[in-house]
Amino acid sequence: MIIGFLLLLQIHHINAAFSPDRSNYDAYGVKIAMNDIFLVQAQNAQVPPSFFIQFAPYNNTQSSLQCSINYDNIQNYVYTVAVGKNPNQNQVQFFFAGEVLNTGNGTFIGVAKYNLTSNVSNPSNFCAAGFSYSTQYLTNYAHQEYFIIGVEPKGLLVYGFANDFIFIFDSQNVSTFESWNSSLTWPNVSFTPHAVDISDNFGVVAGFIKDDPTGRVKFSPIIYLLNFNSSNRHPIVVGQYVPDTTSGTWQDLLTNDDADIYSAKYSMSISIDSRGYVLVGMQFINRVFLFSVNISNPISLVNVSRNTNGRSLGNGKSVAWLDNGNMAAILVNTYSLAYQWVSSQIYLYDMTLNNYSSTSTPLSIFPNYHQSLPAGFSSTFLNIASSSTSLTLMDDIGTLLIFIPTGPGLFPSMPGTASVPTITSAKGCLPGMYKSNDGINDCILCPAGTKASGNSSINCTPCASTSLCSLGSTGEVSISKVQNRDQVIAYPESPDSTIFEEILIHNMFHIGSGRCLVISPLFWSLIVAGLAFLVIIVVAILHFCTMNPEGDRVKKKIQYTFKKIDMIREGELWVGGLASLSLIVMLSFAYAFSNGYFKEYPIESVSDFYLACDTSMRNAKFQTGLQPLGIAHDDSEKEMLYLLDEQSFTLNVAFLNTLIDCDVISIQALFGTTWLTTRWSSCANINSVLSLSIPLPSQKTSIEISIDDIGTIGALRIGLSGPTKEEDLHYLRELNAYQSFSQNGSALAHTLAVSLTTTKIINETIPIDGHDSNYTGIYVLTYGADLNSLFLSQGVYSQLTSTETVLTVAISESTYYVKNRQEPIVKRAELIFHNLLFTVVCFEIFGLLFVIYKLIFEPTYQLIVRMYSRRRERYRANDQRNNEELTSIDNRSNGEPPMVSAL
């Protein structure tokens, strides 16, 4: 008796010591549940504590469809509530489990049944008359750190799992209550359940088992697959899965040494769909697992994939299936490893292809830039619960948000006014977005290459191949709109040779191919030389092979004519006249080349030089250098720098592929250290291009452009313009340069930072005639921006929560300027001299050829002729002697006296 009394005191002491924070909706279990009939929430913090009930349809907040009912015992602390997923329409009830505070009753399981015959025409009597309670207490067990319940889909049987016990509670026979020690069911008696879900013929429960006390890891997670005994419906473990950790990861370093004491950090979640797919969320390792179970023979958990969301906690805080398993909702909280909250989001995945993994892109994410949190709703999310199509979200203060499915072209929009609970309404997709399915998911951006110009688009239409259609395009923009304009090009390097004699000689005696062959002076000189050689052959034929006087007369006329034009030997040789023709051709090309080359200056005012093989040849040499702005300059440069400093700037910004208009734009300029509002000089949206022109207060300033609109923007173009000015020999060029920023498959981010640096360019042109140099000046623009921060992909863009686009352009100037000096390679007087010199050289070269002819070829020719003549005379003498001898022999044979030669 004494021992029993002490045990009762101990139980009472334990129960009395359990004093949870009633306002904490994240303690000891899930406080919401819903199906297609109604939603229930346990409100422990209410005075008195009560259940909030919201009946379907969830498309309004009529008071006749919602109510609050007090707990049957104000000492009750409800751990969790649960409902059947597919109950009969006449079976409206929910289960609740928890612990009685400050009494000896211990834990309990109860059911609240709704009486369908009650009079609901009087809202004041609706709750009190509609529900009745039946509760069973487990007085033999002390406080349970983890106590979870799972309801079979029809909502008739509920299973309870705790540290010490398991029970079955039949709502149709509440007087029959069966419980037993949990060690009789679990393969590992140390198993502590943390989450459970039950389908028609199997269940899944997840929790921790105790490891070897001497090991580094104290508790390890495990997932059990349950079947149910056909005779008594007792759960039987038929399979298990132990989540492994990758060696060297932060999950591998966890010890879980406090997993036996309740902590929200160790919360788990499970959801089973009608096809046998199972989602298990374990936020303490930041993982969500996808399993498959054969619903006709549920004996094993098949691991399909898993999703890990980086180095943090909170992924899979709560999971839910919707639309008969076609869509999955994952509550992705982000906590530090010390379990400090950072952010909360709901990821919706299209699960029709079962391609869920760490690399999967969600269908949509809540909240986002056009689905903001409703008024009064906390940014810390705790749990989600789903019916077949709808989803309920609960924050850390117990506020509820119900997402109602919408049809194609519509998305769930947040209401402008607060309500209890807050319920979404259908709204048309924004331009640049579309939605082709029914569901609670948001609209998504049109893929690159497509557009959606209007609201409520079901699909996107293709753009022309010659147009720019970025991610989320609202219209087509000509590809020319994203071309850059650079007014300044780098001065070319000086040619390899800046000596005109070398340039002239190289071009006169160069033979190339193609066009270079046609304009080659040497080529045409050789052509003329070839014709001259033909003339020489003709003359030779007339001289040696023709005895006709007419031929001799033609030969003499040819020789006479060419002797008259002999400029090399001064009319001495007719062959010199032939050579003079080649010389004339060469010199003509040289004079034409020199005249054209002389005019190829300065480079800003000339075109291609077609008298040379290299058409880029210019009569210019260059010098480029950097000069600090802080050093003293000569008067001419000072004047040019002054004109540049006085040029007024206008910032030109264009937002491409957007329907945003001017009335949502505000502009601030930095005056010293103060941001002041300024105005644009022009603004218009023409053909999906929003163009702004903003006069700048100074050349070095910053401009902030704020666009209070959630419309998408495809690309960005930024530039500066400034007027021209001319004073004497100093010419300030008009500034009108810009650069475009675009990225295929991306849309413009909502926070944009672009730096723009101006650098002075001064060009000095030495005159080809005269002494005073001409100066021109202009600014060159250098842009600084990271495309990875300017543009976002579909997945990242859907996570944006900002409803405003802010572009900051910081304009500064370099501390140096670029000095370009251009001067001619050859001036007029030098050109004339070099041409005379080239003429003399050509005459000397051709004269040298004749000297060589006189000294070598002519003596050789005469020698050959004399040798030939002697041999010919000998041949003639021999022939004469032979003929005389033959005549003498003939005379003797005829009886004639021999001829006596006269001596």
Secondary structure, DSSP 8 states (H G I E B T S, - for coil): -HHHHHHHHHHHHHHHH----TT-TTSSS--EEE-SSEEEEEETTSSS-EEEEEES--S---GGGEEEEE-SSTTEEEEEEE--SS--TT--EEEEEEEETTSS--EEEEEEEE-TTS--SSHHHHHHHHEEEEEEEETTS---S-EEEEE-TTSSEEEEEESSEEEEEETTSTT-EEEEEGGGT-SSTT-EEEEEEE-SS-EEEEEEEE--TTSS--EEEEEEEEEE-TTT--EEEEEEE-----TTSTGGG---TTTTS--GGG-EEEEE-TTSEEEEEEGGGTEEEEEE--TTS----EEEEEEE-SSSEEEEEEEEEEGGGTEEEEEEEEE-TT--EEEEEEEEEE-TT---STT---SEEESBTTB---TT--S-EEEEEE-SS-EEEEETT--EEEE--B-TTEEEE--SS--SSEE-EEEE--TTEE--S-BS---EE--TTEE--SSS-SS-EE--TTEE--TTBSS-EEGGGG--B----------S---HHHHHHHHHT---STHHHHT-HHHHHHHHHHHHHHHHHHHHHHHHT---HHHHHHHHHHHHHHHHT-TTTTSS-HHHHHHHHHHHHHHHHHHHHHHHHHH--SGGG----TTSSSTT--S-EEEEEEEETTS---HHHHHHHHHHHH---EEEEEEES----GGGEEEEEEETTEEEEE--SEEEEETTEEEEEEE-SSSSEEEEEEE-------EEEEEEEE--EEETTEEE--EEEEEEE--TT-EE-SEEEEEEEEEEEEEEE--SSSS--EEEEEEEEEEE--HHHHEE-HHHHTT-----EEEEEEEEEEEEEEEEEEE-SS-HHHHHHHHHHHHHHHHHHHHHHHHHIIIIIHHHHHHHHHHHHHHHHHHHHHHHHHHHHHHHHHHHHTT--------
